Amino acid sequence: MIRHNPENERIKHAYLGFLREALGRDPAALDAVAMALHRFETFTGYLDFRTFDREQAGEFKAYLTSLSSARSGSPLSAATIAATLRILKAFFSWLADQTNYRGKIRASDCQFLNPNANNARIASARRPSRAPALEDIRRVIMAMPSGSDIEKRDRALIAGAIISGARLAALASLKLKHLDLNARTIFQDAREVRTKARKTFESCFMPVGDDIREIIESYVGFLRTERGFGDGDPLFPKTAMRSDPLAGFVPDGLSREHWISGGPIRSIFREAFARAGVHYANPHSFRNTIVKRAYDMRLGLEELKALSQSLGHKSLVTTVSSYGEVPHHREVEIMRALAERKPVEPTEEIEGALRKLLAQIEASRAAQQ
């Protein structure tokens, strides 16, 4: 049974190189492209890409709806199907302009890889996010043991996630030198920290409580004074392992290496939430918690903008639209209160703030066009 097509492999290699070198796509994006192309080739039985046409596109779309997720066993989600089709449309559109493929593939046939309108709406719809309450996160942290080196790291890891708002990949790649405890800042240097889109920025500690900040300070002191860690060592190092004649490989304190993937961090979160009896929340959802905290504190526009920049966003619109969804019950409360509020004359300060916000929205729209 054919498992690959030499011509296809060559052009796939060229396309992935184009995405990596010309468009600067990161490894995760390239993996998604490779998976989509693999699904398509599995469907066609590894036929040459030159055979692509609108009929093949339509049959492949039907084929995707019959597939199941390898992880959950349930049918592929509308979002996964839409993403796969979007990747393939981009690939075949690029392929139609390549030597030896030009004239074989019609650019108009690529349009048949668009998902139908209903599935596209389902895939792009925003669902209510399940952000943990700050008090639940605090309960999780305070319930964690902190006797061993590994336990100290695990506790500080979750404290660090909420006080920094950093993404999982950034947490895994932070070094001690990136943390300034006196200034209460974190320098997310893209040369060393795996930030989104390799953006370099300095973030500040989030307003989540002195008790959480003190956990970070105590942990950093422990690493530096008791374990001899220096500026170039990981802030949250992976677990060292040793061989045991009876138990095989077992944990043996902290190494001086960074985690390569986020899997171990997610496992730490799952175990900590389960121990505290709190519904699991993934690390990324902590960013939603931080924005909700900002709402609860009734921050002004300038204060919200500062928090937005600390999350790595150039625009406040990004922060509010991505992480600032108002829960429905709170929406009802706000709208009822507004209905009872008497109108007031806008002050110069309010008008100025609204002008700034509208300017940010217009700039954001212009950047997306």
One Martini backbone bead per residue (centre of mass of N, CA, C, O) as a GRO file, in nm:
protein
  369
    1MET     BB    1   0.096   0.036   0.023
    2ILE     BB    2   0.074   0.364  -0.018
    3ARG     BB    3   0.260   0.629   0.184
    4HIS     BB    4   0.391   0.792  -0.064
    5ASN     BB    5   0.492   1.087  -0.264
    6PRO     BB    6   0.763   1.220  -0.403
    7GLU     BB    7   0.642   1.480  -0.527
    8ASN     BB    8   0.489   1.569  -0.276
    9GLU     BB    9   0.733   1.588  -0.085
   10ARG     BB   10   0.882   1.813  -0.234
   11ILE     BB   11   0.655   2.031  -0.226
   12LYS     BB   12   0.617   2.034   0.078
   13HIS     BB   13   0.901   2.122   0.150
   14ALA     BB   14   0.880   2.393  -0.001
   15TYR     BB   15   0.635   2.508   0.152
   16LEU     BB   16   0.747   2.498   0.441
   17GLY     BB   17   0.986   2.681   0.373
   18PHE     BB   18   0.817   2.926   0.294
   19LEU     BB   19   0.673   2.963   0.567
   20ARG     BB   20   0.932   2.988   0.739
   21GLU     BB   21   1.111   3.204   0.570
   22ALA     BB   22   0.894   3.411   0.445
   23LEU     BB   23   0.657   3.409   0.691
   24GLY     BB   24   0.750   3.306   0.985
   25ARG     BB   25   0.659   3.040   1.083
   26ASP     BB   26   0.596   2.830   1.327
   27PRO     BB   27   0.611   2.505   1.425
   28ALA     BB   28   0.307   2.475   1.493
   29ALA     BB   29   0.204   2.565   1.212
   30LEU     BB   30   0.356   2.346   1.049
   31ASP     BB   31   0.216   2.105   1.180
   32ALA     BB   32  -0.070   2.176   1.080
   33VAL     BB   33  -0.004   2.155   0.782
   34ALA     BB   34   0.098   1.863   0.777
   35MET     BB   35  -0.170   1.739   0.878
   36ALA     BB   36  -0.353   1.836   0.648
   37LEU     BB   37  -0.194   1.698   0.417
   38HIS     BB   38  -0.221   1.411   0.529
   39ARG     BB   39  -0.528   1.394   0.513
   40PHE     BB   40  -0.545   1.432   0.210
   41GLU     BB   41  -0.365   1.192   0.121
   42THR     BB   42  -0.528   0.973   0.258
   43PHE     BB   43  -0.782   1.020   0.087
   44THR     BB   44  -0.628   0.985  -0.210
   45GLY     BB   45  -0.382   0.781  -0.191
   46TYR     BB   46  -0.136   0.965  -0.288
   47LEU     BB   47  -0.191   1.154  -0.496
   48ASP     BB   48  -0.122   1.375  -0.705
   49PHE     BB   49  -0.167   1.715  -0.678
   50ARG     BB   50  -0.252   1.754  -0.985
   51THR     BB   51  -0.551   1.620  -0.936
   52PHE     BB   52  -0.675   1.863  -0.843
   53ASP     BB   53  -1.025   1.946  -0.779
   54ARG     BB   54  -1.351   2.015  -0.715
   55GLU     BB   55  -1.437   1.723  -0.659
   56GLN     BB   56  -1.217   1.659  -0.452
   57ALA     BB   57  -1.296   1.880  -0.255
   58GLY     BB   58  -1.586   1.782  -0.193
   59GLU     BB   59  -1.506   1.495  -0.093
   60PHE     BB   60  -1.323   1.590   0.139
   61LYS     BB   61  -1.536   1.738   0.306
   62ALA     BB   62  -1.699   1.480   0.361
   63TYR     BB   63  -1.468   1.319   0.493
   64LEU     BB   64  -1.421   1.497   0.746
   65THR     BB   65  -1.708   1.430   0.877
   66SER     BB   66  -1.606   1.115   0.933
   67LEU     BB   67  -1.410   1.194   1.135
   68SER     BB   68  -1.198   1.139   1.420
   69SER     BB   69  -1.063   1.200   1.711
   70ALA     BB   70  -0.781   1.073   1.860
   71ARG     BB   71  -0.840   1.181   2.153
   72SER     BB   72  -1.181   1.156   2.183
   73GLY     BB   73  -1.358   1.013   1.933
   74SER     BB   74  -1.486   1.244   1.811
   75PRO     BB   75  -1.586   1.443   1.596
   76LEU     BB   76  -1.490   1.677   1.415
   77SER     BB   77  -1.470   1.991   1.442
   78ALA     BB   78  -1.551   2.281   1.291
   79ALA     BB   79  -1.274   2.413   1.344
   80THR     BB   80  -1.095   2.188   1.224
   81ILE     BB   81  -1.218   2.184   0.943
   82ALA     BB   82  -1.170   2.483   0.875
   83ALA     BB   83  -0.860   2.479   0.913
   84THR     BB   84  -0.797   2.262   0.702
   85LEU     BB   85  -0.920   2.411   0.458
   86ARG     BB   86  -0.751   2.669   0.481
   87ILE     BB   87  -0.475   2.533   0.438
   88LEU     BB   88  -0.539   2.402   0.160
   89LYS     BB   89  -0.609   2.655   0.006
   90ALA     BB   90  -0.331   2.789   0.037
   91PHE     BB   91  -0.168   2.564  -0.096
   92PHE     BB   92  -0.313   2.547  -0.380
   93SER     BB   93  -0.273   2.844  -0.449
   94TRP     BB   94   0.035   2.823  -0.451
   95LEU     BB   95   0.063   2.579  -0.650
   96ALA     BB   96  -0.069   2.715  -0.908
   97ASP     BB   97   0.222   2.900  -0.930
   98GLN     BB   98   0.399   2.656  -0.994
   99THR     BB   99   0.620   2.482  -1.130
  100ASN     BB  100   0.444   2.210  -1.287
  101TYR     BB  101   0.139   2.335  -1.189
  102ARG     BB  102   0.080   2.523  -1.396
  103GLY     BB  103  -0.243   2.440  -1.530
  104LYS     BB  104  -0.332   2.197  -1.339
  105ILE     BB  105  -0.434   2.419  -1.137
  106ARG     BB  106  -0.716   2.581  -1.032
  107ALA     BB  107  -0.792   2.854  -0.859
  108SER     BB  108  -1.106   2.815  -0.851
  109ASP     BB  109  -1.097   2.531  -0.704
  110CYS     BB  110  -1.009   2.638  -0.421
  111GLN     BB  111  -1.296   2.749  -0.338
  112PHE     BB  112  -1.406   2.449  -0.265
  113LEU     BB  113  -1.260   2.472   0.038
  114ASN     BB  114  -1.487   2.603   0.151
  115PRO     BB  115  -1.687   2.632   0.393
  116ASN     BB  116  -1.977   2.636   0.492
  117ALA     BB  117  -2.152   2.883   0.635
  118ASN     BB  118  -2.245   2.738   0.892
  119ASN     BB  119  -1.967   2.617   0.978
  120ALA     BB  120  -1.819   2.887   0.987
  121ARG     BB  121  -1.987   3.006   1.221
  122ILE     BB  122  -1.930   2.786   1.425
  123ALA     BB  123  -1.615   2.810   1.422
  124SER     BB  124  -1.620   3.143   1.493
  125ALA     BB  125  -1.757   3.122   1.744
  126ARG     BB  126  -1.805   3.256   2.060
  127ARG     BB  127  -1.745   3.127   2.371
  128PRO     BB  128  -1.780   3.094   2.682
  129SER     BB  129  -1.560   3.146   2.925
  130ARG     BB  130  -1.369   2.952   3.174
  131ALA     BB  131  -1.292   3.141   3.431
  132PRO     BB  132  -1.126   3.163   3.704
  133ALA     BB  133  -1.132   3.255   4.007
  134LEU     BB  134  -0.915   3.406   4.208
  135GLU     BB  135  -0.994   3.246   4.466
  136ASP     BB  136  -0.948   2.966   4.341
  137ILE     BB  137  -0.651   3.000   4.281
  138ARG     BB  138  -0.567   3.056   4.570
  139ARG     BB  139  -0.666   2.784   4.682
  140VAL     BB  140  -0.477   2.611   4.516
  141ILE     BB  141  -0.208   2.728   4.614
  142MET     BB  142  -0.258   2.689   4.931
  143ALA     BB  143  -0.292   2.360   4.891
  144MET     BB  144   0.000   2.339   4.828
  145PRO     BB  145   0.280   2.197   4.862
  146SER     BB  146   0.639   2.301   5.001
  147GLY     BB  147   0.884   2.100   5.067
  148SER     BB  148   0.995   2.038   4.807
  149ASP     BB  149   1.134   2.141   4.523
  150ILE     BB  150   0.897   2.064   4.339
  151GLU     BB  151   0.672   2.193   4.511
  152LYS     BB  152   0.777   2.479   4.493
  153ARG     BB  153   0.761   2.505   4.188
  154ASP     BB  154   0.460   2.443   4.144
  155ARG     BB  155   0.352   2.675   4.315
  156ALA     BB  156   0.504   2.905   4.161
  157LEU     BB  157   0.385   2.853   3.882
  158ILE     BB  158   0.091   2.937   3.945
  159ALA     BB  159   0.162   3.210   4.059
  160GLY     BB  160   0.308   3.308   3.796
  161ALA     BB  161   0.064   3.293   3.602
  162ILE     BB  162  -0.114   3.516   3.754
  163ILE     BB  163   0.107   3.751   3.792
  164SER     BB  164   0.180   3.762   3.465
  165GLY     BB  165   0.004   3.631   3.217
  166ALA     BB  166   0.157   3.419   3.087
  167ARG     BB  167   0.231   3.205   2.869
  168LEU     BB  168   0.323   2.886   2.863
  169ALA     BB  169   0.585   2.914   2.689
  170ALA     BB  170   0.701   3.142   2.860
  171LEU     BB  171   0.719   3.003   3.132
  172ALA     BB  172   0.914   2.770   3.028
  173SER     BB  173   1.149   3.009   2.928
  174LEU     BB  174   1.217   3.142   3.174
  175LYS     BB  175   1.444   3.341   3.352
  176LEU     BB  176   1.573   3.485   3.623
  177LYS     BB  177   1.665   3.755   3.471
  178HIS     BB  178   1.359   3.838   3.387
  179LEU     BB  179   1.334   3.900   3.695
  180ASP     BB  180   1.209   4.191   3.886
  181LEU     BB  181   1.138   4.233   4.213
  182ASN     BB  182   1.161   4.539   4.262
  183ALA     BB  183   0.985   4.624   3.999
  184ARG     BB  184   0.780   4.407   3.914
  185THR     BB  185   0.909   4.251   3.654
  186ILE     BB  186   0.895   4.117   3.305
  187PHE     BB  187   1.128   4.016   3.059
  188GLN     BB  188   1.016   3.934   2.733
  189ASP     BB  189   1.261   3.788   2.555
  190ALA     BB  190   1.255   3.662   2.233
  191ARG     BB  191   1.545   3.531   2.233
  192GLU     BB  192   1.437   3.334   2.497
  193VAL     BB  193   1.133   3.379   2.484
  194ARG     BB  194   0.819   3.216   2.408
  195THR     BB  195   0.654   3.422   2.240
  196LYS     BB  196   0.417   3.563   2.071
  197ALA     BB  197   0.548   3.639   1.771
  198ARG     BB  198   0.817   3.730   1.897
  199LYS     BB  199   0.763   3.929   2.138
  200THR     BB  200   0.891   4.218   2.296
  201PHE     BB  201   0.834   4.264   2.656
  202GLU     BB  202   0.720   4.441   2.946
  203SER     BB  203   0.598   4.319   3.246
  204CYS     BB  204   0.372   4.330   3.513
  205PHE     BB  205   0.247   4.282   3.794
  206MET     BB  206  -0.040   4.169   3.902
  207PRO     BB  207  -0.343   4.250   4.087
  208VAL     BB  208  -0.346   3.958   4.314
  209GLY     BB  209  -0.157   3.987   4.559
  210ASP     BB  210   0.083   3.954   4.810
  211ASP     BB  211   0.082   3.646   4.858
  212ILE     BB  212   0.169   3.570   4.569
  213ARG     BB  213   0.425   3.738   4.553
  214GLU     BB  214   0.572   3.601   4.798
  215ILE     BB  215   0.607   3.326   4.666
  216ILE     BB  216   0.800   3.420   4.445
  217GLU     BB  217   1.019   3.545   4.624
  218SER     BB  218   1.083   3.287   4.787
  219TYR     BB  219   1.159   3.107   4.546
  220VAL     BB  220   1.392   3.273   4.432
  221GLY     BB  221   1.562   3.263   4.690
  222PHE     BB  222   1.593   2.958   4.693
  223LEU     BB  223   1.741   2.921   4.423
  224ARG     BB  224   1.985   3.114   4.485
  225THR     BB  225   2.077   3.024   4.787
  226GLU     BB  226   2.018   2.696   4.797
  227ARG     BB  227   2.079   2.615   4.467
  228GLY     BB  228   2.259   2.818   4.284
  229PHE     BB  229   2.111   2.995   4.100
  230GLY     BB  230   2.114   3.178   3.802
  231ASP     BB  231   2.029   3.389   3.553
  232GLY     BB  232   2.045   3.140   3.325
  233ASP     BB  233   1.829   3.000   3.470
  234PRO     BB  234   1.544   2.861   3.529
  235LEU     BB  235   1.253   2.944   3.684
  236PHE     BB  236   1.106   2.664   3.564
  237PRO     BB  237   1.226   2.377   3.601
  238LYS     BB  238   1.274   2.077   3.527
  239THR     BB  239   1.273   1.754   3.607
  240ALA     BB  240   1.472   1.543   3.758
  241MET     BB  241   1.628   1.226   3.676
  242ARG     BB  242   1.645   0.882   3.798
  243SER     BB  243   1.772   0.566   3.852
  244ASP     BB  244   1.582   0.280   3.961
  245PRO     BB  245   1.594  -0.055   4.015
  246LEU     BB  246   1.272  -0.072   4.085
  247ALA     BB  247   1.124   0.209   3.948
  248GLY     BB  248   1.318   0.344   3.770
  249PHE     BB  249   1.226   0.645   3.677
  250VAL     BB  250   1.279   0.924   3.900
  251PRO     BB  251   1.246   1.185   4.081
  252ASP     BB  252   1.530   1.452   4.131
  253GLY     BB  253   1.439   1.728   4.134
  254LEU     BB  254   1.617   1.991   3.984
  255SER     BB  255   1.710   2.119   3.703
  256ARG     BB  256   1.885   2.320   3.430
  257GLU     BB  257   1.619   2.295   3.254
  258HIS     BB  258   1.394   2.326   3.016
  259TRP     BB  259   1.104   2.296   2.891
  260ILE     BB  260   0.977   2.189   2.580
  261SER     BB  261   0.687   2.148   2.685
  262GLY     BB  262   0.347   2.183   2.824
  263GLY     BB  263   0.256   1.915   2.955
  264PRO     BB  264   0.373   1.927   3.251
  265ILE     BB  265   0.220   2.185   3.330
  266ARG     BB  266  -0.068   2.080   3.296
  267SER     BB  267  -0.037   1.855   3.507
  268ILE     BB  268   0.007   2.041   3.747
  269PHE     BB  269  -0.265   2.181   3.730
  270ARG     BB  270  -0.452   1.938   3.753
  271GLU     BB  271  -0.352   1.837   4.032
  272ALA     BB  272  -0.406   2.100   4.191
  273PHE     BB  273  -0.711   2.126   4.138
  274ALA     BB  274  -0.791   1.847   4.246
  275ARG     BB  275  -0.685   1.885   4.538
  276ALA     BB  276  -0.883   2.149   4.583
  277GLY     BB  277  -1.165   2.105   4.432
  278VAL     BB  278  -1.122   2.241   4.144
  279HIS     BB  279  -1.197   2.335   3.853
  280TYR     BB  280  -1.040   2.308   3.573
  281ALA     BB  281  -0.774   2.531   3.454
  282ASN     BB  282  -0.607   2.661   3.219
  283PRO     BB  283  -0.347   2.874   3.187
  284HIS     BB  284  -0.481   3.073   2.977
  285SER     BB  285  -0.735   3.154   3.158
  286PHE     BB  286  -0.585   3.362   3.342
  287ARG     BB  287  -0.628   3.607   3.154
  288ASN     BB  288  -0.928   3.634   3.213
  289THR     BB  289  -0.901   3.680   3.517
  290ILE     BB  290  -0.746   3.947   3.497
  291VAL     BB  291  -0.968   4.109   3.350
  292LYS     BB  292  -1.185   4.066   3.562
  293ARG     BB  293  -1.028   4.208   3.783
  294ALA     BB  294  -1.034   4.482   3.642
  295TYR     BB  295  -1.337   4.517   3.653
  296ASP     BB  296  -1.371   4.493   3.964
  297MET     BB  297  -1.173   4.758   4.002
  298ARG     BB  298  -1.256   4.989   3.813
  299LEU     BB  299  -1.084   5.077   3.584
  300GLY     BB  300  -0.931   5.286   3.398
  301LEU     BB  301  -0.816   5.347   3.091
  302GLU     BB  302  -0.513   5.369   3.161
  303GLU     BB  303  -0.505   5.111   3.337
  304LEU     BB  304  -0.599   4.914   3.117
  305LYS     BB  305  -0.367   4.973   2.923
  306ALA     BB  306  -0.140   4.872   3.108
  307LEU     BB  307  -0.246   4.582   3.131
  308SER     BB  308  -0.242   4.521   2.829
  309GLN     BB  309   0.067   4.553   2.793
  310SER     BB  310   0.135   4.321   3.002
  311LEU     BB  311  -0.004   4.107   2.794
  312GLY     BB  312   0.109   4.205   2.492
  313HIS     BB  313  -0.068   4.451   2.394
  314LYS     BB  314  -0.129   4.718   2.179
  315SER     BB  315  -0.440   4.675   2.218
  316LEU     BB  316  -0.726   4.703   2.402
  317VAL     BB  317  -0.914   4.549   2.213
  318THR     BB  318  -0.777   4.275   2.240
  319THR     BB  319  -0.829   4.230   2.538
  320VAL     BB  320  -1.140   4.259   2.542
  321SER     BB  321  -1.211   4.053   2.303
  322SER     BB  322  -1.041   3.798   2.422
  323TYR     BB  323  -1.080   3.846   2.773
  324GLY     BB  324  -1.358   4.052   2.827
  325GLU     BB  325  -1.596   3.884   2.879
  326VAL     BB  326  -1.922   3.909   2.986
  327PRO     BB  327  -2.111   3.762   3.180
  328HIS     BB  328  -2.443   3.718   3.168
  329HIS     BB  329  -2.521   3.791   3.461
  330ARG     BB  330  -2.365   4.064   3.447
  331GLU     BB  331  -2.509   4.185   3.208
  332VAL     BB  332  -2.786   4.202   3.344
  333GLU     BB  333  -2.703   4.386   3.578
  334ILE     BB  334  -2.600   4.625   3.410
  335MET     BB  335  -2.859   4.680   3.237
  336ARG     BB  336  -3.044   4.737   3.477
  337ALA     BB  337  -2.881   4.974   3.592
  338LEU     BB  338  -2.897   5.152   3.336
  339ALA     BB  339  -3.211   5.181   3.333
  340GLU     BB  340  -3.192   5.348   3.625
  341ARG     BB  341  -3.014   5.558   3.511
  342LYS     BB  342  -2.931   5.879   3.500
  343PRO     BB  343  -2.855   6.115   3.302
  344VAL     BB  344  -2.539   6.263   3.204
  345GLU     BB  345  -2.308   6.491   3.162
  346PRO     BB  346  -2.036   6.501   2.986
  347THR     BB  347  -1.715   6.509   3.039
  348GLU     BB  348  -1.407   6.583   2.936
  349GLU     BB  349  -1.283   6.315   3.031
  350ILE     BB  350  -1.483   6.121   2.895
  351GLU     BB  351  -1.451   6.224   2.605
  352GLY     BB  352  -1.148   6.164   2.588
  353ALA     BB  353  -1.167   5.859   2.638
  354LEU     BB  354  -1.351   5.796   2.394
  355ARG     BB  355  -1.161   5.900   2.175
  356LYS     BB  356  -0.934   5.699   2.234
  357LEU     BB  357  -1.097   5.439   2.189
  358LEU     BB  358  -1.184   5.498   1.896
  359ALA     BB  359  -0.894   5.518   1.785
  360GLN     BB  360  -0.816   5.227   1.852
  361ILE     BB  361  -1.032   5.088   1.683
  362GLU     BB  362  -0.950   5.208   1.409
  363ALA     BB  363  -0.656   5.104   1.415
  364SER     BB  364  -0.730   4.806   1.430
  365ARG     BB  365  -0.888   4.789   1.165
  366ALA     BB  366  -0.660   4.888   0.978
  367ALA     BB  367  -0.458   4.653   1.050
  368GLN     BB  368  -0.661   4.418   0.937
  369GLN     BB  369  -0.668   4.525   0.621
   0.00000   0.00000   0.00000
